[in-house]
Amino acid sequence: MQMKDYLLETFHYNDQANKMALAKIREIPEKEECIRFFCHMVNSMNKWLGRIRQCPGYTELDWWKPEYSLDDMELKWDECLQAWIEFIEGKSEDELFEEVEFIGFDGHDFAAVIKDIALQLNYHAIQHRSQIQYLIRQQGIAPDFVDYIGTRYRKLS
């Protein structure tokens, strides 16, 4: 499998799993911390794409803010996901292994490989979705099974 295909597959997996988690967030009485983590995933994707594209003002984007309303959350997720999918689709396999430069958290110049940034965002989503799943379970609701293998295995009998 090419890296481009792997990245796209992983973004799609995270999309499906995040939307399942979002549906559960709607069911729980204490939503605030889950919403905070979900917004952080969206904001991180937006900030990293801003860094890669050198969008004006990208250094001012916050990892945790803005916080979106629960009603807006799926739309915000869809927007940032679509932007990343289009970005990855527009790159050749070789371009995914190119370094990009950006201004980091401390104002210094940094560089990272595009595929590593995309991998970080996908793994980052898994990490924070786990925290969301834990918070859902703490409120007495069983979270959905969102493990990657659950999207791949099949029952034989």
Residue frames as a rotation matrix with the C-alpha (Angstrom) as fourth column:
MET 1
0.584 0.811 0.000 0.00
0.811 -0.584 0.000 0.00
0.000 0.000 -1.000 0.00
GLN 2
-0.231 -0.602 0.764 1.26
0.552 -0.728 -0.407 3.44
0.801 0.328 0.501 -0.87
MET 3
-0.816 -0.137 -0.562 1.58
0.562 -0.417 -0.714 6.03
-0.136 -0.898 0.418 1.91
LYS 4
-0.845 0.534 0.011 -1.03
-0.498 -0.795 0.346 8.24
0.194 0.286 0.938 0.21
ASP 5
-0.122 0.822 -0.556 -3.58
-0.176 0.533 0.828 5.42
0.977 0.199 0.080 0.30
TYR 6
-0.348 -0.080 -0.934 -2.73
0.803 0.488 -0.341 4.64
0.483 -0.869 -0.106 3.92
LEU 7
-0.974 -0.053 -0.218 -3.19
0.163 -0.836 -0.524 8.25
-0.155 -0.547 0.823 4.98
LEU 8
-0.577 0.813 -0.078 -6.52
-0.663 -0.411 0.626 8.57
0.477 0.413 0.776 3.19
GLU 9
-0.071 0.533 -0.843 -7.75
0.206 0.835 0.511 5.27
0.976 -0.137 -0.169 4.63
THR 10
-0.557 -0.222 -0.800 -6.76
0.805 0.096 -0.586 6.36
0.206 -0.970 0.125 8.13
PHE 11
-0.957 0.291 0.000 -8.45
-0.287 -0.943 -0.169 9.75
-0.049 -0.162 0.986 7.78
HIS 12
-0.267 0.907 -0.325 -11.63
-0.549 0.133 0.825 7.96
0.792 0.399 0.463 6.65
TYR 13
-0.196 0.132 -0.972 -11.42
0.616 0.787 -0.018 5.51
0.763 -0.602 -0.236 9.55
ASN 14
-0.854 -0.186 -0.486 -11.07
0.509 -0.492 -0.706 8.40
-0.108 -0.851 0.514 12.01
ASP 15
-0.759 0.648 0.063 -14.01
-0.555 -0.694 0.459 10.13
0.340 0.314 0.886 10.37
GLN 16
-0.015 0.777 -0.630 -16.26
-0.093 0.626 0.774 7.13
0.996 0.070 0.063 10.93
ALA 17
-0.233 -0.146 -0.962 -15.05
0.835 0.476 -0.274 6.55
0.498 -0.867 0.011 14.50
ASN 18
-0.976 -0.162 -0.143 -15.25
0.212 -0.843 -0.494 10.23
-0.040 -0.513 0.858 15.45
LYS 19
-0.528 0.846 0.068 -18.81
-0.601 -0.429 0.675 10.50
0.600 0.316 0.735 14.18
MET 20
0.100 0.509 -0.855 -19.77
0.369 0.779 0.507 7.48
0.924 -0.366 -0.110 16.28
ALA 21
-0.563 -0.373 -0.738 -18.21
0.819 -0.136 -0.557 9.15
0.107 -0.918 0.382 19.32
LEU 22
-0.960 0.224 0.170 -19.99
-0.214 -0.974 0.074 12.40
0.182 0.035 0.983 18.49
ALA 23
-0.120 0.961 -0.248 -23.34
-0.227 0.217 0.950 10.59
0.967 0.170 0.192 18.46
LYS 24
0.065 0.082 -0.995 -22.61
0.819 0.565 0.100 9.27
0.570 -0.821 -0.030 21.96
ILE 25
-0.898 -0.409 -0.159 -21.58
0.431 -0.749 -0.503 12.73
0.086 -0.520 0.850 23.17
ARG 26
-0.578 0.751 0.319 -25.09
-0.423 -0.610 0.671 13.89
0.698 0.253 0.670 22.30
GLU 27
0.244 0.723 -0.647 -26.49
0.159 0.628 0.762 11.26
0.956 -0.289 0.038 24.71
ILE 28
-0.251 -0.430 -0.867 -24.47
0.878 0.276 -0.391 12.09
0.407 -0.859 0.309 27.82
PRO 29
0.744 0.620 -0.248 -25.47
0.663 -0.642 0.384 14.68
0.079 -0.450 -0.890 30.41
GLU 30
0.568 -0.630 -0.530 -21.97
-0.048 -0.668 0.742 16.14
-0.822 -0.396 -0.410 30.95
LYS 31
0.822 -0.091 0.563 -20.72
0.564 0.275 -0.779 16.97
-0.084 0.957 0.277 27.47
GLU 32
0.925 -0.321 -0.203 -18.28
-0.323 -0.946 0.021 19.82
-0.199 0.046 -0.979 28.08
GLU 33
0.087 -0.972 0.220 -14.99
-0.498 0.149 0.854 17.91
-0.863 -0.184 -0.471 28.35
CYS 34
0.001 -0.013 1.000 -15.84
0.653 0.757 0.009 15.68
-0.757 0.653 0.009 25.40
ILE 35
0.894 0.346 0.284 -16.69
0.443 -0.594 -0.672 18.75
-0.064 0.727 -0.684 23.32
ARG 36
0.666 -0.712 -0.221 -13.40
-0.547 -0.668 0.504 20.30
-0.507 -0.215 -0.835 24.38
PHE 37
-0.206 -0.764 0.611 -11.41
-0.029 0.629 0.777 17.28
-0.978 0.142 -0.151 23.13
PHE 38
0.269 0.379 0.885 -13.39
0.845 0.349 -0.406 17.13
-0.463 0.857 -0.227 19.89
CYS 39
0.992 0.072 -0.100 -12.80
0.029 -0.922 -0.387 20.83
-0.120 0.381 -0.917 19.23
HIS 40
0.296 -0.955 -0.009 -9.11
-0.519 -0.169 0.838 20.28
-0.802 -0.243 -0.545 19.93
MET 41
-0.136 -0.311 0.941 -8.97
0.549 0.766 0.333 17.62
-0.824 0.562 0.067 17.20
VAL 42
0.669 0.460 0.584 -10.61
0.741 -0.346 -0.576 20.00
-0.063 0.818 -0.572 14.71
ASN 43
0.932 -0.307 -0.192 -8.43
-0.280 -0.948 0.152 22.94
-0.228 -0.088 -0.970 15.72
SER 44
0.093 -0.944 0.317 -5.26
-0.174 0.298 0.938 20.84
-0.980 -0.142 -0.136 15.50
MET 45
0.043 -0.022 0.999 -6.08
0.860 0.510 -0.026 19.74
-0.509 0.860 0.041 11.98
ASN 46
0.880 0.338 0.333 -6.79
0.461 -0.775 -0.432 23.34
0.112 0.534 -0.838 10.97
LYS 47
0.738 -0.648 -0.186 -3.62
-0.417 -0.656 0.630 24.67
-0.530 -0.387 -0.754 12.60
TRP 48
-0.081 -0.814 0.576 -1.39
0.187 0.555 0.811 22.05
-0.979 0.173 0.107 10.98
LEU 49
0.247 0.199 0.948 -2.86
0.953 0.127 -0.275 22.65
-0.176 0.972 -0.158 7.54
GLY 50
0.997 0.082 0.001 -2.39
0.081 -0.993 -0.082 26.39
-0.006 0.081 -0.997 8.10
ARG 51
0.377 -0.926 0.008 1.24
-0.304 -0.116 0.946 25.73
-0.875 -0.359 -0.325 8.97
ILE 52
-0.125 -0.429 0.895 1.81
0.642 0.653 0.403 23.61
-0.757 0.624 0.194 5.87
ARG 53
0.328 0.376 0.867 0.12
0.932 -0.276 -0.233 26.09
0.151 0.885 -0.441 3.56
GLN 54
-0.730 -0.635 -0.254 1.65
0.679 -0.715 -0.166 29.10
-0.076 -0.294 0.953 5.35
CYS 55
0.166 0.892 0.420 -1.81
0.783 -0.378 0.494 30.69
0.599 0.247 -0.761 5.65
PRO 56
-0.454 -0.293 0.841 -1.76
-0.142 -0.908 -0.393 34.23
0.880 -0.298 0.371 6.99
GLY 57
0.046 0.448 0.893 -2.32
-0.918 -0.334 0.215 34.21
0.395 -0.829 0.396 10.75
TYR 58
0.454 0.187 -0.871 -1.62
-0.066 0.982 0.176 30.49
0.888 -0.022 0.459 11.20
THR 59
-0.592 -0.752 -0.290 0.73
0.262 0.161 -0.952 31.19
0.763 -0.639 0.101 14.11
GLU 60
-0.723 0.375 0.580 -2.15
-0.667 -0.596 -0.446 32.75
0.179 -0.710 0.681 16.04
LEU 61
0.201 0.822 -0.532 -4.43
-0.494 0.554 0.670 29.73
0.846 0.128 0.517 15.66
ASP 62
-0.203 -0.173 0.964 -5.04
-0.974 0.136 -0.181 28.03
-0.100 -0.976 -0.196 18.99
TRP 63
-0.880 -0.177 -0.440 -4.92
-0.240 0.967 0.090 24.29
0.410 0.185 -0.893 19.60
TRP 64
-0.785 0.544 -0.297 -7.94
0.592 0.518 -0.618 24.39
-0.182 -0.661 -0.728 21.94
LYS 65
-0.019 0.786 -0.618 -10.02
0.212 -0.601 -0.771 27.35
-0.977 -0.146 -0.156 20.79
PRO 66
-0.413 0.774 0.479 -12.46
-0.872 -0.488 0.037 28.15
0.262 -0.402 0.877 19.44
GLU 67
-0.857 0.347 0.382 -14.85
0.120 0.854 -0.506 25.78
-0.502 -0.387 -0.773 21.11
TYR 68
-0.767 0.606 -0.210 -17.71
-0.374 -0.156 0.914 24.97
0.521 0.780 0.347 18.80
SER 69
-0.104 0.817 0.567 -21.25
-0.944 0.097 -0.314 24.20
-0.312 -0.568 0.761 19.84
LEU 70
-0.467 0.012 0.884 -22.36
-0.041 0.999 -0.035 20.59
-0.883 -0.053 -0.465 19.76
ASP 71
0.596 0.791 0.136 -24.69
0.167 0.044 -0.985 21.51
-0.785 0.610 -0.106 16.90
ASP 72
0.754 -0.360 -0.549 -21.75
-0.649 -0.534 -0.541 22.82
-0.098 0.765 -0.637 14.83
MET 73
0.124 -0.830 0.544 -19.27
-0.580 0.385 0.718 20.10
-0.805 -0.404 -0.433 15.71
GLU 74
0.241 -0.017 0.970 -19.98
0.511 0.853 -0.112 17.66
-0.825 0.522 0.214 12.89
LEU 75
0.958 0.119 0.261 -19.87
0.285 -0.500 -0.818 20.43
0.033 0.858 -0.513 10.27
LYS 76
0.623 -0.782 0.025 -16.55
-0.763 -0.601 0.237 21.72
-0.171 -0.167 -0.971 11.63
TRP 77
0.020 -0.586 0.810 -15.15
-0.202 0.791 0.577 18.19
-0.979 -0.175 -0.102 11.63
ASP 78
0.553 0.271 0.788 -16.37
0.640 0.468 -0.610 17.58
-0.534 0.841 0.085 8.06
GLU 79
0.984 -0.173 -0.042 -14.78
-0.166 -0.809 -0.565 20.84
0.064 0.563 -0.824 6.89
CYS 80
0.277 -0.950 0.145 -11.35
-0.873 -0.186 0.451 20.15
-0.401 -0.252 -0.881 8.34
LEU 81
0.042 -0.214 0.976 -11.43
0.079 0.974 0.211 16.51
-0.996 0.068 0.057 7.26
GLN 82
0.797 0.323 0.510 -12.38
0.514 0.080 -0.854 17.44
-0.317 0.943 -0.102 3.69
ALA 83
0.816 -0.555 -0.165 -9.59
-0.579 -0.786 -0.218 20.01
-0.009 0.273 -0.962 3.58
TRP 84
-0.040 -0.860 0.509 -7.06
-0.689 0.393 0.609 17.35
-0.724 -0.326 -0.608 4.61
ILE 85
0.231 0.172 0.958 -8.41
0.406 0.877 -0.256 14.74
-0.884 0.448 0.133 2.22
GLU 86
0.977 0.140 0.163 -8.24
0.208 -0.410 -0.888 17.21
-0.058 0.901 -0.429 -0.68
PHE 87
0.534 -0.845 -0.030 -4.75
-0.818 -0.526 0.233 18.23
-0.212 -0.100 -0.972 0.38
ILE 88
-0.152 -0.584 0.798 -3.50
-0.327 0.791 0.517 14.62
-0.933 -0.182 -0.311 0.50
GLU 89
0.492 0.415 0.765 -5.26
0.538 0.546 -0.642 13.71
-0.684 0.728 0.045 -2.76
GLY 90
0.994 -0.077 -0.081 -3.55
-0.111 -0.711 -0.694 16.66
-0.004 0.699 -0.716 -4.43
LYS 91
0.245 -0.961 0.129 -0.09
-0.862 -0.155 0.484 15.41
-0.445 -0.230 -0.866 -3.50
SER 92
0.385 -0.264 -0.884 1.99
-0.505 0.741 -0.442 12.84
0.772 0.617 0.152 -5.30
GLU 93
0.856 -0.146 -0.496 3.51
0.423 0.748 0.511 9.99
0.296 -0.647 0.702 -3.32
ASP 94
-0.125 -0.992 0.027 6.90
0.847 -0.121 -0.518 11.72
0.517 -0.041 0.855 -3.45
GLU 95
-0.245 0.076 0.967 5.46
-0.141 -0.989 0.042 15.07
0.959 -0.126 0.253 -2.32
LEU 96
0.811 0.585 0.007 4.13
-0.124 0.160 0.979 13.44
0.572 -0.795 0.203 0.86
PHE 97
0.573 -0.687 -0.447 7.75
0.820 0.486 0.303 12.78
0.009 -0.540 0.841 1.83
GLU 98
-0.110 -0.576 0.810 8.81
0.453 -0.754 -0.475 16.42
0.885 0.315 0.343 1.41
GLU 99
-0.438 -0.118 -0.891 9.61
0.881 -0.253 -0.399 18.64
-0.179 -0.960 0.215 4.34
VAL 100
0.363 0.510 0.780 7.66
0.483 -0.818 0.311 21.78
0.797 0.264 -0.544 5.04
GLU 101
-0.758 -0.621 -0.197 8.86
0.531 -0.414 -0.739 24.63
0.378 -0.666 0.644 7.20
PHE 102
0.381 0.885 0.268 6.74
0.401 -0.420 0.814 26.45
0.833 -0.203 -0.515 9.77
ILE 103
-0.455 -0.402 0.795 6.96
-0.531 -0.594 -0.604 28.62
0.714 -0.697 0.057 12.83
GLY 104
-0.375 0.220 -0.901 6.54
0.478 0.878 0.015 26.46
0.794 -0.425 -0.434 15.90
PHE 105
0.528 0.706 -0.473 5.01
0.705 -0.053 0.707 26.87
0.474 -0.706 -0.526 19.33
ASP 106
0.333 -0.491 -0.805 7.99
0.750 -0.380 0.542 28.88
-0.572 -0.784 0.242 20.61
GLY 107
0.801 0.060 -0.596 8.35
-0.211 -0.903 -0.374 31.21
-0.561 0.425 -0.711 17.61
HIS 108
-0.292 -0.956 -0.032 11.31
-0.486 0.119 0.866 29.31
-0.824 0.268 -0.499 16.16
ASP 109
0.104 0.228 -0.968 11.52
-0.983 0.170 -0.065 27.79
0.150 0.959 0.242 12.71
PHE 110
-0.166 -0.073 0.984 10.79
-0.365 0.931 0.007 24.07
-0.916 -0.358 -0.181 12.43
ALA 111
-0.329 0.124 -0.936 10.49
-0.917 0.197 0.348 21.54
0.228 0.973 0.049 9.63
ALA 112
-0.285 0.279 0.917 8.54
-0.336 0.867 -0.368 18.28
-0.898 -0.413 -0.153 9.34
VAL 113
-0.999 -0.019 -0.025 7.67
-0.031 0.459 0.888 15.81
-0.006 0.888 -0.460 6.62
ILE 114
-0.434 0.899 -0.053 4.09
-0.841 -0.383 0.383 16.11
0.324 0.211 0.922 5.35
LYS 115
0.044 0.476 -0.878 3.29
-0.109 0.876 0.470 12.42
0.993 0.075 0.091 5.86
ASP 116
-0.677 -0.341 -0.652 4.52
0.577 0.302 -0.758 12.65
0.456 -0.890 -0.008 9.47
ILE 117
-0.892 0.435 0.125 2.17
-0.445 -0.791 -0.421 15.55
-0.084 -0.431 0.898 10.15
ALA 118
-0.083 0.904 -0.419 -0.75
-0.789 0.197 0.582 13.62
0.609 0.379 0.697 8.65
LEU 119
-0.175 -0.043 -0.984 0.18
0.318 0.943 -0.097 10.53
0.932 -0.330 -0.152 10.67
GLN 120
-0.963 -0.216 -0.163 0.38
0.228 -0.323 -0.919 12.66
0.146 -0.922 0.360 13.82
LEU 121
-0.595 0.796 0.113 -3.11
-0.799 -0.601 0.026 14.02
0.089 -0.075 0.993 13.22
ASN 122
0.130 0.646 -0.752 -4.55
-0.456 0.713 0.533 10.56
0.880 0.274 0.387 12.71
TYR 123
-0.337 -0.317 -0.886 -2.86
0.570 0.680 -0.460 9.11
0.749 -0.661 -0.048 15.78
HIS 124
-0.988 -0.001 0.155 -3.77
-0.103 -0.743 -0.661 12.24
0.116 -0.669 0.734 17.74
ALA 125
-0.212 0.977 -0.030 -7.45
-0.830 -0.163 0.533 11.66
0.516 0.138 0.846 16.89
ILE 126
0.137 0.210 -0.968 -7.20
0.152 0.961 0.230 8.11
0.979 -0.179 0.099 18.22
GLN 127
-0.760 -0.506 -0.409 -5.67
0.486 -0.025 -0.873 9.36
0.432 -0.862 0.265 21.46
HIS 128
-0.895 0.410 0.179 -8.32
-0.445 -0.775 -0.449 11.98
-0.045 -0.482 0.875 22.13
ARG 129
-0.024 0.900 -0.435 -11.16
-0.657 0.314 0.685 9.76
0.753 0.302 0.584 21.00
SER 130
-0.254 -0.144 -0.956 -9.98
0.485 0.837 -0.255 7.29
0.837 -0.529 -0.143 23.66
GLN 131
-0.984 -0.090 -0.152 -10.29
0.176 -0.511 -0.841 10.04
-0.002 -0.855 0.519 26.24
ILE 132
-0.496 0.868 -0.035 -13.77
-0.835 -0.466 0.292 10.84
0.237 0.174 0.956 24.97
GLN 133
0.005 0.478 -0.878 -14.73
-0.174 0.865 0.470 7.16
0.985 0.151 0.088 25.12
TYR 134
-0.665 -0.326 -0.672 -13.52
0.578 0.347 -0.739 7.03
0.474 -0.879 -0.042 28.73
LEU 135
-0.945 0.326 0.037 -15.59
-0.295 -0.792 -0.535 10.09
-0.145 -0.516 0.844 29.67
ILE 136
-0.200 0.902 -0.384 -18.65
-0.767 0.100 0.634 8.58
0.610 0.421 0.671 28.01
ARG 137
-0.119 0.088 -0.989 -18.20
0.275 0.960 0.052 5.32
0.954 -0.266 -0.138 29.92
GLN 138
-0.926 -0.278 -0.256 -17.78
0.323 -0.229 -0.918 7.25
0.197 -0.933 0.302 33.20
GLN 139
-0.690 0.721 0.056 -21.28
-0.714 -0.667 -0.210 8.62
-0.114 -0.185 0.976 32.66
GLY 140
-0.344 0.538 0.770 -22.80
-0.274 0.727 -0.630 5.16
-0.898 -0.427 -0.103 32.47
ILE 141
0.753 0.540 -0.374 -23.13
-0.503 0.108 -0.857 4.86
-0.423 0.834 0.353 28.70
ALA 142
0.230 -0.663 0.712 -21.28
0.435 0.725 0.534 2.17
-0.870 0.187 0.456 26.80
PRO 143
-0.031 -0.293 -0.956 -19.27
-0.692 -0.684 0.232 3.76
-0.722 0.668 -0.182 23.99
ASP 144
0.914 0.313 -0.257 -19.41
-0.392 0.524 -0.757 2.24
-0.103 0.792 0.601 20.53
PHE 145
0.378 -0.790 0.483 -16.70
0.468 0.614 0.636 -0.17
-0.799 -0.014 0.602 19.42
VAL 146
0.936 -0.039 -0.350 -14.46
-0.275 -0.704 -0.655 2.06
-0.221 0.709 -0.670 17.33
ASP 147
0.084 -0.946 0.313 -11.28
-0.126 0.302 0.945 0.00
-0.989 -0.118 -0.094 17.13
TYR 148
-0.221 -0.276 -0.935 -9.74
-0.915 -0.273 0.297 -0.05
-0.338 0.921 -0.192 13.67
ILE 149
-0.974 -0.215 0.064 -9.91
-0.185 0.932 0.312 -3.83
-0.127 0.292 -0.948 13.43
GLY 150
-0.337 0.931 0.143 -13.67
0.282 0.245 -0.928 -3.58
-0.898 -0.272 -0.345 13.83
THR 151
0.377 0.422 -0.824 -13.76
-0.623 -0.543 -0.563 -1.97
-0.685 0.726 0.059 10.40
ARG 152
-0.232 -0.638 -0.735 -11.70
-0.970 0.208 0.126 -4.77
0.072 0.742 -0.667 8.86
TYR 153
-0.926 -0.184 0.330 -12.60
-0.231 0.967 -0.110 -8.16
-0.299 -0.179 -0.938 10.25
ARG 154
-0.190 0.890 -0.414 -15.49
-0.868 0.045 0.495 -10.28
0.459 0.453 0.764 9.14
LYS 155
-0.097 0.286 0.953 -17.45
-0.720 0.641 -0.266 -13.02
-0.687 -0.712 0.144 10.81
LEU 156
-0.799 -0.326 -0.505 -17.08
-0.594 0.561 0.577 -16.38
0.095 0.761 -0.641 9.10
SER 157
-0.655 0.609 -0.446 -20.05
0.391 0.779 0.489 -18.20
0.646 0.146 -0.749 10.56
